[in-house]
Structure formats: structure tokens, C-alpha cells
Amino acid sequence: MMPSLPLQQDTLVTFQKRVKQKMLLALQEKKSLTRLQAESSVWQELEEELLHLTLDENRS
């Protein structure tokens, strides 16, 4: 199961912004992080959020 389409869209639309933020944070902390690593990390975060949204919707 997945959350409703509007909830998915609200979550997924933040992808590029999150990747940029993650890369900027790594740069500030002088850590090595490729765009691919940042994208992979953000996808995992988004998947987790979508799963939680699904659970929350199913409880309602």
C-alpha cells in the first residue's frame, strides 16, 4: 500500500531540495559525498516517510 497520491506528491516534490541540502551539509562538515550517495540517502529517507504516511492513513 502507498499513501494517497497528494501525500506522495507532497513528499516526492522535496527530493531535489533535500539532495542539495544534504550535499551542502557534507561540504560544510568537510565530508566527502557524491551526488549519487546523497540521492540514495534521500530516497531511503523518502521511502521511510512514505511508509509512515501509509501507516498513519490506515489508522485513520
PDB file of N, CA, C, O and CB in Angstrom:
ATOM      1  N   MET A   1       0.835  -1.183   0.000  1.00  0.00           N
ATOM      2  CA  MET A   1       0.000   0.000   0.000  1.00  0.00           C
ATOM      3  C   MET A   1       0.878   1.244   0.000  1.00  0.00           C
ATOM      4  O   MET A   1       2.004   1.253   0.497  1.00  0.00           O
ATOM      5  CB  MET A   1      -0.949  -0.001   1.211  1.00  0.00           C
ATOM      6  N   MET A   2       0.321   2.261  -0.566  1.00  0.00           N
ATOM      7  CA  MET A   2       1.006   3.553  -0.619  1.00  0.00           C
ATOM      8  C   MET A   2       0.041   4.623  -0.117  1.00  0.00           C
ATOM      9  O   MET A   2      -1.176   4.443  -0.162  1.00  0.00           O
ATOM     10  CB  MET A   2       1.506   3.879  -2.072  1.00  0.00           C
ATOM     11  N   PRO A   3       0.596   5.740   0.362  1.00  0.00           N
ATOM     12  CA  PRO A   3      -0.292   6.835   0.765  1.00  0.00           C
ATOM     13  C   PRO A   3      -0.997   7.418  -0.459  1.00  0.00           C
ATOM     14  O   PRO A   3      -0.636   7.121  -1.598  1.00  0.00           O
ATOM     15  CB  PRO A   3       0.501   7.941   1.508  1.00  0.00           C
ATOM     16  N   SER A   4      -1.976   8.227  -0.214  1.00  0.00           N
ATOM     17  CA  SER A   4      -2.719   8.849  -1.313  1.00  0.00           C
ATOM     18  C   SER A   4      -1.769   9.631  -2.225  1.00  0.00           C
ATOM     19  O   SER A   4      -0.701  10.072  -1.802  1.00  0.00           O
ATOM     20  CB  SER A   4      -3.826   9.784  -0.761  1.00  0.00           C
ATOM     21  N   LEU A   5      -2.174   9.788  -3.454  1.00  0.00           N
ATOM     22  CA  LEU A   5      -1.347  10.481  -4.445  1.00  0.00           C
ATOM     23  C   LEU A   5      -0.944  11.888  -3.997  1.00  0.00           C
ATOM     24  O   LEU A   5       0.222  12.252  -4.153  1.00  0.00           O
ATOM     25  CB  LEU A   5      -2.087  10.562  -5.765  1.00  0.00           C
ATOM     26  N   PRO A   6      -1.855  12.692  -3.449  1.00  0.00           N
ATOM     27  CA  PRO A   6      -1.436  14.029  -2.999  1.00  0.00           C
ATOM     28  C   PRO A   6      -0.336  13.976  -1.930  1.00  0.00           C
ATOM     29  O   PRO A   6       0.584  14.793  -1.950  1.00  0.00           O
ATOM     30  CB  PRO A   6      -2.639  14.790  -2.450  1.00  0.00           C
ATOM     31  N   LEU A   7      -0.426  13.027  -1.008  1.00  0.00           N
ATOM     32  CA  LEU A   7       0.616  12.901   0.016  1.00  0.00           C
ATOM     33  C   LEU A   7       1.943  12.462  -0.597  1.00  0.00           C
ATOM     34  O   LEU A   7       3.007  12.937  -0.200  1.00  0.00           O
ATOM     35  CB  LEU A   7       0.183  11.902   1.098  1.00  0.00           C
ATOM     36  N   GLN A   8       1.871  11.555  -1.562  1.00  0.00           N
ATOM     37  CA  GLN A   8       3.091  11.127  -2.252  1.00  0.00           C
ATOM     38  C   GLN A   8       3.735  12.314  -2.964  1.00  0.00           C
ATOM     39  O   GLN A   8       4.944  12.528  -2.867  1.00  0.00           O
ATOM     40  CB  GLN A   8       2.781   9.996  -3.263  1.00  0.00           C
ATOM     41  N   GLN A   9       2.920  13.077  -3.674  1.00  0.00           N
ATOM     42  CA  GLN A   9       3.445  14.218  -4.421  1.00  0.00           C
ATOM     43  C   GLN A   9       4.074  15.249  -3.490  1.00  0.00           C
ATOM     44  O   GLN A   9       5.146  15.781  -3.779  1.00  0.00           O
ATOM     45  CB  GLN A   9       2.336  14.866  -5.248  1.00  0.00           C
ATOM     46  N   ASP A  10       3.404  15.530  -2.373  1.00  0.00           N
ATOM     47  CA  ASP A  10       3.942  16.498  -1.409  1.00  0.00           C
ATOM     48  C   ASP A  10       5.298  16.052  -0.876  1.00  0.00           C
ATOM     49  O   ASP A  10       6.170  16.879  -0.610  1.00  0.00           O
ATOM     50  CB  ASP A  10       2.963  16.695  -0.245  1.00  0.00           C
ATOM     51  N   THR A  11       5.470  14.763  -0.722  1.00  0.00           N
ATOM     52  CA  THR A  11       6.725  14.223  -0.203  1.00  0.00           C
ATOM     53  C   THR A  11       7.796  14.192  -1.294  1.00  0.00           C
ATOM     54  O   THR A  11       8.923  14.634  -1.071  1.00  0.00           O
ATOM     55  CB  THR A  11       6.507  12.811   0.367  1.00  0.00           C
ATOM     56  N   LEU A  12       7.450  13.676  -2.458  1.00  0.00           N
ATOM     57  CA  LEU A  12       8.440  13.484  -3.520  1.00  0.00           C
ATOM     58  C   LEU A  12       8.928  14.791  -4.140  1.00  0.00           C
ATOM     59  O   LEU A  12      10.044  14.855  -4.656  1.00  0.00           O
ATOM     60  CB  LEU A  12       7.861  12.613  -4.597  1.00  0.00           C
ATOM     61  N   VAL A  13       8.107  15.820  -4.092  1.00  0.00           N
ATOM     62  CA  VAL A  13       8.491  17.095  -4.689  1.00  0.00           C
ATOM     63  C   VAL A  13       9.694  17.710  -3.966  1.00  0.00           C
ATOM     64  O   VAL A  13      10.350  18.602  -4.503  1.00  0.00           O
ATOM     65  CB  VAL A  13       7.308  18.067  -4.664  1.00  0.00           C
ATOM     66  N   THR A  14       9.980  17.243  -2.766  1.00  0.00           N
ATOM     67  CA  THR A  14      11.097  17.786  -1.977  1.00  0.00           C
ATOM     68  C   THR A  14      12.431  17.108  -2.291  1.00  0.00           C
ATOM     69  O   THR A  14      13.453  17.459  -1.701  1.00  0.00           O
ATOM     70  CB  THR A  14      10.797  17.643  -0.497  1.00  0.00           C
ATOM     71  N   PHE A  15      12.434  16.155  -3.201  1.00  0.00           N
ATOM     72  CA  PHE A  15      13.634  15.348  -3.460  1.00  0.00           C
ATOM     73  C   PHE A  15      14.870  16.190  -3.782  1.00  0.00           C
ATOM     74  O   PHE A  15      15.886  16.077  -3.095  1.00  0.00           O
ATOM     75  CB  PHE A  15      13.369  14.396  -4.603  1.00  0.00           C
ATOM     76  N   GLN A  16      14.799  17.021  -4.805  1.00  0.00           N
ATOM     77  CA  GLN A  16      15.973  17.794  -5.230  1.00  0.00           C
ATOM     78  C   GLN A  16      16.461  18.740  -4.134  1.00  0.00           C
ATOM     79  O   GLN A  16      17.665  18.894  -3.931  1.00  0.00           O
ATOM     80  CB  GLN A  16      15.649  18.592  -6.492  1.00  0.00           C
ATOM     81  N   LYS A  17      15.531  19.363  -3.439  1.00  0.00           N
ATOM     82  CA  LYS A  17      15.899  20.273  -2.354  1.00  0.00           C
ATOM     83  C   LYS A  17      16.654  19.522  -1.260  1.00  0.00           C
ATOM     84  O   LYS A  17      17.652  20.013  -0.732  1.00  0.00           O
ATOM     85  CB  LYS A  17      14.645  20.953  -1.768  1.00  0.00           C
ATOM     86  N   ARG A  18      16.172  18.342  -0.930  1.00  0.00           N
ATOM     87  CA  ARG A  18      16.826  17.540   0.112  1.00  0.00           C
ATOM     88  C   ARG A  18      18.225  17.095  -0.309  1.00  0.00           C
ATOM     89  O   ARG A  18      19.157  17.101   0.495  1.00  0.00           O
ATOM     90  CB  ARG A  18      15.974  16.317   0.446  1.00  0.00           C
ATOM     91  N   VAL A  19      18.357  16.714  -1.563  1.00  0.00           N
ATOM     92  CA  VAL A  19      19.674  16.304  -2.066  1.00  0.00           C
ATOM     93  C   VAL A  19      20.641  17.477  -1.956  1.00  0.00           C
ATOM     94  O   VAL A  19      21.769  17.323  -1.486  1.00  0.00           O
ATOM     95  CB  VAL A  19      19.581  15.805  -3.543  1.00  0.00           C
ATOM     96  N   LYS A  20      20.195  18.636  -2.389  1.00  0.00           N
ATOM     97  CA  LYS A  20      21.037  19.833  -2.317  1.00  0.00           C
ATOM     98  C   LYS A  20      21.426  20.137  -0.874  1.00  0.00           C
ATOM     99  O   LYS A  20      22.590  20.423  -0.591  1.00  0.00           O
ATOM    100  CB  LYS A  20      20.312  21.040  -2.935  1.00  0.00           C
ATOM    101  N   GLN A  21      20.460  20.076   0.036  1.00  0.00           N
ATOM    102  CA  GLN A  21      20.740  20.342   1.451  1.00  0.00           C
ATOM    103  C   GLN A  21      21.744  19.341   2.014  1.00  0.00           C
ATOM    104  O   GLN A  21      22.648  19.713   2.763  1.00  0.00           O
ATOM    105  CB  GLN A  21      19.443  20.298   2.270  1.00  0.00           C
ATOM    106  N   LYS A  22      21.584  18.077   1.653  1.00  0.00           N
ATOM    107  CA  LYS A  22      22.484  17.036   2.150  1.00  0.00           C
ATOM    108  C   LYS A  22      23.904  17.260   1.635  1.00  0.00           C
ATOM    109  O   LYS A  22      24.871  17.068   2.372  1.00  0.00           O
ATOM    110  CB  LYS A  22      21.981  15.642   1.731  1.00  0.00           C
ATOM    111  N   MET A  23      24.028  17.663   0.381  1.00  0.00           N
ATOM    112  CA  MET A  23      25.349  17.912  -0.199  1.00  0.00           C
ATOM    113  C   MET A  23      25.992  19.156   0.414  1.00  0.00           C
ATOM    114  O   MET A  23      27.196  19.172   0.671  1.00  0.00           O
ATOM    115  CB  MET A  23      25.242  18.069  -1.726  1.00  0.00           C
ATOM    116  N   LEU A  24      25.196  20.193   0.646  1.00  0.00           N
ATOM    117  CA  LEU A  24      25.725  21.406   1.278  1.00  0.00           C
ATOM    118  C   LEU A  24      26.187  21.132   2.705  1.00  0.00           C
ATOM    119  O   LEU A  24      27.220  21.644   3.136  1.00  0.00           O
ATOM    120  CB  LEU A  24      24.667  22.513   1.276  1.00  0.00           C
ATOM    121  N   LEU A  25      25.433  20.338   3.425  1.00  0.00           N
ATOM    122  CA  LEU A  25      25.812  19.987   4.789  1.00  0.00           C
ATOM    123  C   LEU A  25      27.126  19.202   4.800  1.00  0.00           C
ATOM    124  O   LEU A  25      27.997  19.453   5.633  1.00  0.00           O
ATOM    125  CB  LEU A  25      24.694  19.170   5.463  1.00  0.00           C
ATOM    126  N   ALA A  26      27.262  18.264   3.883  1.00  0.00           N
ATOM    127  CA  ALA A  26      28.502  17.491   3.792  1.00  0.00           C
ATOM    128  C   ALA A  26      29.676  18.412   3.480  1.00  0.00           C
ATOM    129  O   ALA A  26      30.760  18.250   4.041  1.00  0.00           O
ATOM    130  CB  ALA A  26      28.381  16.392   2.714  1.00  0.00           C
ATOM    131  N   LEU A  27      29.467  19.363   2.602  1.00  0.00           N
ATOM    132  CA  LEU A  27      30.514  20.322   2.246  1.00  0.00           C
ATOM    133  C   LEU A  27      30.910  21.156   3.465  1.00  0.00           C
ATOM    134  O   LEU A  27      32.097  21.361   3.719  1.00  0.00           O
ATOM    135  CB  LEU A  27      30.041  21.240   1.099  1.00  0.00           C
ATOM    136  N   GLN A  28      29.929  21.631   4.209  1.00  0.00           N
ATOM    137  CA  GLN A  28      30.200  22.429   5.410  1.00  0.00           C
ATOM    138  C   GLN A  28      30.957  21.619   6.459  1.00  0.00           C
ATOM    139  O   GLN A  28      31.795  22.153   7.185  1.00  0.00           O
ATOM    140  CB  GLN A  28      28.889  22.956   6.004  1.00  0.00           C
ATOM    141  N   GLU A  29      30.651  20.322   6.529  1.00  0.00           N
ATOM    142  CA  GLU A  29      31.303  19.450   7.507  1.00  0.00           C
ATOM    143  C   GLU A  29      32.588  18.834   6.948  1.00  0.00           C
ATOM    144  O   GLU A  29      33.221  17.992   7.584  1.00  0.00           O
ATOM    145  CB  GLU A  29      30.345  18.344   7.946  1.00  0.00           C
ATOM    146  N   LYS A  30      32.955  19.276   5.741  1.00  0.00           N
ATOM    147  CA  LYS A  30      34.156  18.789   5.058  1.00  0.00           C
ATOM    148  C   LYS A  30      34.161  17.260   4.921  1.00  0.00           C
ATOM    149  O   LYS A  30      35.179  16.597   5.121  1.00  0.00           O
ATOM    150  CB  LYS A  30      35.406  19.245   5.812  1.00  0.00           C
ATOM    151  N   LYS A  31      32.998  16.740   4.577  1.00  0.00           N
ATOM    152  CA  LYS A  31      32.842  15.305   4.350  1.00  0.00           C
ATOM    153  C   LYS A  31      32.692  15.049   2.856  1.00  0.00           C
ATOM    154  O   LYS A  31      32.151  15.875   2.120  1.00  0.00           O
ATOM    155  CB  LYS A  31      31.620  14.743   5.133  1.00  0.00           C
ATOM    156  N   SER A  32      33.170  13.910   2.430  1.00  0.00           N
ATOM    157  CA  SER A  32      33.065  13.526   1.032  1.00  0.00           C
ATOM    158  C   SER A  32      31.694  12.888   0.784  1.00  0.00           C
ATOM    159  O   SER A  32      31.316  11.927   1.453  1.00  0.00           O
ATOM    160  CB  SER A  32      34.211  12.551   0.639  1.00  0.00           C
ATOM    161  N   LEU A  33      30.964  13.431  -0.178  1.00  0.00           N
ATOM    162  CA  LEU A  33      29.648  12.897  -0.513  1.00  0.00           C
ATOM    163  C   LEU A  33      29.377  13.177  -1.985  1.00  0.00           C
ATOM    164  O   LEU A  33      29.347  14.333  -2.409  1.00  0.00           O
ATOM    165  CB  LEU A  33      28.536  13.518   0.391  1.00  0.00           C
ATOM    166  N   THR A  34      29.180  12.120  -2.759  1.00  0.00           N
ATOM    167  CA  THR A  34      28.848  12.299  -4.170  1.00  0.00           C
ATOM    168  C   THR A  34      27.353  12.560  -4.308  1.00  0.00           C
ATOM    169  O   THR A  34      26.574  12.299  -3.391  1.00  0.00           O
ATOM    170  CB  THR A  34      29.268  11.056  -5.004  1.00  0.00           C
ATOM    171  N   ARG A  35      26.971  13.076  -5.460  1.00  0.00           N
ATOM    172  CA  ARG A  35      25.538  13.315  -5.701  1.00  0.00           C
ATOM    173  C   ARG A  35      24.769  11.994  -5.635  1.00  0.00           C
ATOM    174  O   ARG A  35      23.662  11.944  -5.099  1.00  0.00           O
ATOM    175  CB  ARG A  35      25.316  14.002  -7.082  1.00  0.00           C
ATOM    176  N   LEU A  36      25.349  10.942  -6.173  1.00  0.00           N
ATOM    177  CA  LEU A  36      24.698   9.631  -6.150  1.00  0.00           C
ATOM    178  C   LEU A  36      24.473   9.152  -4.709  1.00  0.00           C
ATOM    179  O   LEU A  36      23.417   8.602  -4.396  1.00  0.00           O
ATOM    180  CB  LEU A  36      25.544   8.602  -6.925  1.00  0.00           C
ATOM    181  N   GLN A  37      25.455   9.359  -3.843  1.00  0.00           N
ATOM    182  CA  GLN A  37      25.309   8.981  -2.437  1.00  0.00           C
ATOM    183  C   GLN A  37      24.215   9.812  -1.764  1.00  0.00           C
ATOM    184  O   GLN A  37      23.403   9.287  -1.002  1.00  0.00           O
ATOM    185  CB  GLN A  37      26.645   9.156  -1.692  1.00  0.00           C
ATOM    186  N   ALA A  38      24.208  11.097  -2.052  1.00  0.00           N
ATOM    187  CA  ALA A  38      23.188  11.975  -1.473  1.00  0.00           C
ATOM    188  C   ALA A  38      21.795  11.567  -1.950  1.00  0.00           C
ATOM    189  O   ALA A  38      20.858  11.507  -1.154  1.00  0.00           O
ATOM    190  CB  ALA A  38      23.468  13.449  -1.841  1.00  0.00           C
ATOM    191  N   GLU A  39      21.659  11.288  -3.235  1.00  0.00           N
ATOM    192  CA  GLU A  39      20.366  10.878  -3.782  1.00  0.00           C
ATOM    193  C   GLU A  39      19.904   9.570  -3.156  1.00  0.00           C
ATOM    194  O   GLU A  39      18.734   9.428  -2.801  1.00  0.00           O
ATOM    195  CB  GLU A  39      20.448  10.734  -5.305  1.00  0.00           C
ATOM    196  N   SER A  40      20.810   8.624  -3.022  1.00  0.00           N
ATOM    197  CA  SER A  40      20.471   7.336  -2.425  1.00  0.00           C
ATOM    198  C   SER A  40      19.992   7.511  -0.985  1.00  0.00           C
ATOM    199  O   SER A  40      19.012   6.894  -0.569  1.00  0.00           O
ATOM    200  CB  SER A  40      21.679   6.391  -2.469  1.00  0.00           C
ATOM    201  N   SER A  41      20.673   8.336  -0.249  1.00  0.00           N
ATOM    202  CA  SER A  41      20.304   8.603   1.140  1.00  0.00           C
ATOM    203  C   SER A  41      18.929   9.263   1.225  1.00  0.00           C
ATOM    204  O   SER A  41      18.107   8.895   2.065  1.00  0.00           O
ATOM    205  CB  SER A  41      21.359   9.494   1.811  1.00  0.00           C
ATOM    206  N   VAL A  42      18.690  10.227   0.363  1.00  0.00           N
ATOM    207  CA  VAL A  42      17.399  10.923   0.363  1.00  0.00           C
ATOM    208  C   VAL A  42      16.280   9.966  -0.042  1.00  0.00           C
ATOM    209  O   VAL A  42      15.196  10.012   0.540  1.00  0.00           O
ATOM    210  CB  VAL A  42      17.434  12.140  -0.592  1.00  0.00           C
ATOM    211  N   TRP A  43      16.520   9.098  -1.032  1.00  0.00           N
ATOM    212  CA  TRP A  43      15.492   8.129  -1.426  1.00  0.00           C
ATOM    213  C   TRP A  43      15.110   7.249  -0.250  1.00  0.00           C
ATOM    214  O   TRP A  43      13.932   6.958  -0.042  1.00  0.00           O
ATOM    215  CB  TRP A  43      15.980   7.261  -2.598  1.00  0.00           C
ATOM    216  N   GLN A  44      16.112   6.822   0.527  1.00  0.00           N
ATOM    217  CA  GLN A  44      15.825   5.986   1.698  1.00  0.00           C
ATOM    218  C   GLN A  44      14.966   6.751   2.706  1.00  0.00           C
ATOM    219  O   GLN A  44      14.028   6.197   3.280  1.00  0.00           O
ATOM    220  CB  GLN A  44      17.138   5.516   2.364  1.00  0.00           C
ATOM    221  N   GLU A  45      15.292   8.015   2.913  1.00  0.00           N
ATOM    222  CA  GLU A  45      14.503   8.846   3.829  1.00  0.00           C
ATOM    223  C   GLU A  45      13.061   8.994   3.328  1.00  0.00           C
ATOM    224  O   GLU A  45      12.111   8.897   4.104  1.00  0.00           O
ATOM    225  CB  GLU A  45      15.156  10.238   3.991  1.00  0.00           C
ATOM    226  N   LEU A  46      12.918   9.230   2.028  1.00  0.00           N
ATOM    227  CA  LEU A  46      11.580   9.401   1.455  1.00  0.00           C
ATOM    228  C   LEU A  46      10.768   8.110   1.554  1.00  0.00           C
ATOM    229  O   LEU A  46       9.576   8.142   1.861  1.00  0.00           O
ATOM    230  CB  LEU A  46      11.681   9.846  -0.011  1.00  0.00           C
ATOM    231  N   GLU A  47      11.420   6.978   1.293  1.00  0.00           N
ATOM    232  CA  GLU A  47      10.729   5.691   1.406  1.00  0.00           C
ATOM    233  C   GLU A  47      10.200   5.497   2.824  1.00  0.00           C
ATOM    234  O   GLU A  47       9.062   5.073   3.025  1.00  0.00           O
ATOM    235  CB  GLU A  47      11.674   4.529   1.023  1.00  0.00           C
ATOM    236  N   GLU A  48      11.038   5.812   3.793  1.00  0.00           N
ATOM    237  CA  GLU A  48      10.659   5.682   5.199  1.00  0.00           C
ATOM    238  C   GLU A  48       9.465   6.594   5.516  1.00  0.00           C
ATOM    239  O   GLU A  48       8.520   6.176   6.184  1.00  0.00           O
ATOM    240  CB  GLU A  48      11.861   6.024   6.119  1.00  0.00           C
ATOM    241  N   GLU A  49       9.516   7.817   5.040  1.00  0.00           N
ATOM    242  CA  GLU A  49       8.416   8.758   5.276  1.00  0.00           C
ATOM    243  C   GLU A  49       7.120   8.284   4.632  1.00  0.00           C
ATOM    244  O   GLU A  49       6.048   8.386   5.229  1.00  0.00           O
ATOM    245  CB  GLU A  49       8.779  10.140   4.743  1.00  0.00           C
ATOM    246  N   LEU A  50       7.223   7.764   3.410  1.00  0.00           N
ATOM    247  CA  LEU A  50       6.027   7.275   2.723  1.00  0.00           C
ATOM    248  C   LEU A  50       5.425   6.080   3.458  1.00  0.00           C
ATOM    249  O   LEU A  50       4.204   5.949   3.542  1.00  0.00           O
ATOM    250  CB  LEU A  50       6.363   6.891   1.273  1.00  0.00           C
ATOM    251  N   LEU A  51       6.277   5.217   3.984  1.00  0.00           N
ATOM    252  CA  LEU A  51       5.777   4.082   4.763  1.00  0.00           C
ATOM    253  C   LEU A  51       5.034   4.561   6.006  1.00  0.00           C
ATOM    254  O   LEU A  51       3.972   4.038   6.342  1.00  0.00           O
ATOM    255  CB  LEU A  51       6.934   3.154   5.164  1.00  0.00           C
ATOM    256  N   HIS A  52       5.591   5.548   6.678  1.00  0.00           N
ATOM    257  CA  HIS A  52       4.932   6.093   7.866  1.00  0.00           C
ATOM    258  C   HIS A  52       3.616   6.778   7.504  1.00  0.00           C
ATOM    259  O   HIS A  52       2.631   6.670   8.235  1.00  0.00           O
ATOM    260  CB  HIS A  52       5.859   7.081   8.581  1.00  0.00           C
ATOM    261  N   LEU A  53       3.605   7.478   6.381  1.00  0.00           N
ATOM    262  CA  LEU A  53       2.364   8.123   5.943  1.00  0.00           C
ATOM    263  C   LEU A  53       1.287   7.078   5.650  1.00  0.00           C
ATOM    264  O   LEU A  53       0.114   7.278   5.964  1.00  0.00           O
ATOM    265  CB  LEU A  53       2.617   8.992   4.691  1.00  0.00           C
ATOM    266  N   THR A  54       1.700   5.965   5.047  1.00  0.00           N
ATOM    267  CA  THR A  54       0.763   4.887   4.749  1.00  0.00           C
ATOM    268  C   THR A  54       0.166   4.336   6.036  1.00  0.00           C
ATOM    269  O   THR A  54      -1.044   4.133   6.137  1.00  0.00           O
ATOM    270  CB  THR A  54       1.458   3.765   3.957  1.00  0.00           C
ATOM    271  N   LEU A  55       1.029   4.096   7.017  1.00  0.00           N
ATOM    272  CA  LEU A  55       0.553   3.578   8.304  1.00  0.00           C
ATOM    273  C   LEU A  55      -0.389   4.565   8.975  1.00  0.00           C
ATOM    274  O   LEU A  55      -1.419   4.177   9.527  1.00  0.00           O
ATOM    275  CB  LEU A  55       1.736   3.269   9.230  1.00  0.00           C
ATOM    276  N   ASP A  56      -0.033   5.837   8.926  1.00  0.00           N
ATOM    277  CA  ASP A  56      -0.878   6.871   9.533  1.00  0.00           C
ATOM    278  C   ASP A  56      -2.242   6.946   8.849  1.00  0.00           C
ATOM    279  O   ASP A  56      -3.269   7.084   9.513  1.00  0.00           O
ATOM    280  CB  ASP A  56      -0.181   8.236   9.462  1.00  0.00           C
ATOM    281  N   GLU A  57      -2.246   6.855   7.524  1.00  0.00           N
ATOM    282  CA  GLU A  57      -3.518   6.909   6.781  1.00  0.00           C
ATOM    283  C   GLU A  57      -4.392   5.703   7.107  1.00  0.00           C
ATOM    284  O   GLU A  57      -5.612   5.823   7.227  1.00  0.00           O
ATOM    285  CB  GLU A  57      -3.256   6.972   5.261  1.00  0.00           C
ATOM    286  N   ASN A  58      -3.760   4.542   7.248  1.00  0.00           N
ATOM    287  CA  ASN A  58      -4.525   3.322   7.520  1.00  0.00           C
ATOM    288  C   ASN A  58      -5.112   3.306   8.928  1.00  0.00           C
ATOM    289  O   ASN A  58      -6.106   2.624   9.178  1.00  0.00           O
ATOM    290  CB  ASN A  58      -3.644   2.103   7.324  1.00  0.00           C
ATOM    291  N   ARG A  59      -4.510   4.043   9.835  1.00  0.00           N
ATOM    292  CA  ARG A  59      -5.037   4.130  11.205  1.00  0.00           C
ATOM    293  C   ARG A  59      -6.254   5.045  11.282  1.00  0.00           C
ATOM    294  O   ARG A  59      -7.084   4.922  12.182  1.00  0.00           O
ATOM    295  CB  ARG A  59      -3.951   4.632  12.160  1.00  0.00           C
ATOM    296  N   SER A  60      -6.344   5.956  10.333  1.00  0.00           N
ATOM    297  CA  SER A  60      -7.444   6.943  10.367  1.00  0.00           C
ATOM    298  C   SER A  60      -8.752   6.354   9.896  1.00  0.00           C
ATOM    299  O   SER A  60      -9.767   7.050   9.865  1.00  0.00           O
ATOM    300  CB  SER A  60      -7.102   8.151   9.510  1.00  0.00           C
TER     301      SER A  60
END
